């Protein structure tokens, strides 16, 4: 078997070249017999170099030099070399000498060039031979020899599919790793296909709903067509449904912009709305709506980006500096209501205070009660409050005045429910009264409970009340008839929820019972807590309960099972005082002075939203109230270690301008603390 010379070694290259030269001139040289023997010896030496690396390279070079000089002595030999530019002849002799690959052949040509130049320098007076050698070099440089002839390509083109496959397989078997890699790099781009563009658009949009939105933004950068697909409104509509994103998040942004526009009406005079919008575009007025940089032509994608930004604000980004509302001196905040625009706090200092949620400004201090305020309800511009002075008062918070004083109870008014213009009040005198807040008249008195009424709910049709007599009653408020008496608890009922068809009651007996309002039967009895259920919230088929045993539980109202218990190493260290939740998070407060954020779906602890320095030493978070992406916390202390105040946290940012965080005193004086936030686009892209 014939070996292929290794042309990486100079001596091997020289030996191979000598073999080629000897083969080219064998038919015409009279000294062929003299040359052939040294050539054979050199080839044998070359074959042995792989096993014996101690051969002397200089001896090879001297032998080759002498051989080349012998070969180039006569002009006839030069003519033979000149004629060697015939491609078939060159190919024949190079292949005969063992040179098969293109890289080996190129190196052989370079060696030939160098030896011919040396031969030319050794005979400077032989002009004819010199010119002939230069012609040979020029011919080799200008006409690189191809190992594949046109007739080969023509023959291959005539093969059938099977013959072509066989020919390619045989050809690849003759290639080394370098050639295989070259073929791979050449073929790979030709095998790439844009499968997305070949599928029906409806199928593409369906498949892309299984891709993470994060990856869709990368996909949109591939090509113009992929960008159009990745920005399709139907695709983002399905994504919003999948991730339960409420489109109202965009209406909130529009309402903010509209409210800002309304505030400018007095300055604009008779300028029309259309002119105002054109003017804003020209002057590029920045409104507090911080999402104007998003794509307005695709509302679903815009909704996802807004929701994603707000989620990062809740979970990972630095907590926003809150607006601190100092009020009620050192008294306890007993009730807290928040509708997104205004905060209403009631205290045992006999007053209620109304704050602007956007600026933190104290709007009104509502005075008139002669006892502590223990219950309140907020609806539009109406606030209804109940007090230990046994009265119910109706307030107009726009004007900050008391509209009606509703009397009739003989003990503390402990709970209130408001729907439309009808208000239900529950008292420690065991009665419930139905009031018309527009006229101030008592419409009905609901009698039946044997002890204090602690909690009440009203949906406009039914009144549901819970009492210290261990029962829950369902009433028709317009006829004063008691429809159902729900018995099942063995201790006082402290909390109630009512969604129109189901009643959820929490008791001091540690159980939570789910009732059917129409039949009065028990649907589920939820057990697992070990103390008083202090607070509950319901959303769809999900119930979240907070307990004095320092735990929060998430329940399924369909199956009645506990989905998660929010505890572990990050659990509250004292009784849970209040809670709130939305589609993604649960927020809980405690007597330990903390407000914690939890994942609703997994029950995992995310982080502390608030941790008082006085926590564990008397600092308490009494109440929290959440509206969309704003959270209000009422904090203080019963022993004076923490001043009484409200802390307003807004997670719906960034803003396009500077953001002021004033510290507001009870007198309405503000002490502004200004910090700069980066633009909304930077905040989203940086995450």
Secondary structure, 3 states (H helix, E strand, C coil): CCCCCCCCCHHHHHHHHHHHHHHHHCCCCCCHHHHHHHHHHHHHHHHHCCCCCCCCHHHHHHHHHHHHHHHCCCHHHHHHHHHCCCHHHHHHHHHHCCCCCHHHHHHHHHHHHHHHHHHHHHCCCCHHHHHHHHHHHHHHHHCCCCCCCHHHHHHHHHCCHHHHHHHHHHHHHCCCHHHHHHHHHHHHHHHCCCHHHHCCHHHHHHHHCCCCHHHHHHHCCCCHHHHHHHCCHHHHHHHHHHCCCCCHHHHHHHHHHHHHHHHCHHHHCCCCHHHHHHHHHHHCCCCCCCCCCCCCCCHHHHHHHHHHHHHHHHHCCCCCCCEEEECCCCCCEEEEEECCCEEEEEECCCCEEEEECCCCCEEEEECCCCCCEEEEEEECCEEEEEECCCCEEEEECCCCEEEEEECCCCCCEEEEEEECCEEEEEECCCCEEEEECCCCEEEEEECCCCCCEEEEEECCCEEEEEECCCEEEEEECCCCEEEEEEECCCCCEEEEEECCCEEEEEECCCCEEEEECCCCCEEEEECCCCCCEEEEEEECCEEEEEECCCCEEEEECCCCCEEEEECHHHCCCCCEEEEEECCCEEEEEECCCEEEEEECCCCCEEEEEEECCCECCCEEEEEEEEECCEEEEEEEECCCCCCCEEEEEECCCCCCCCEECCEECCCCCEECCEECCCCHHHHHHHC
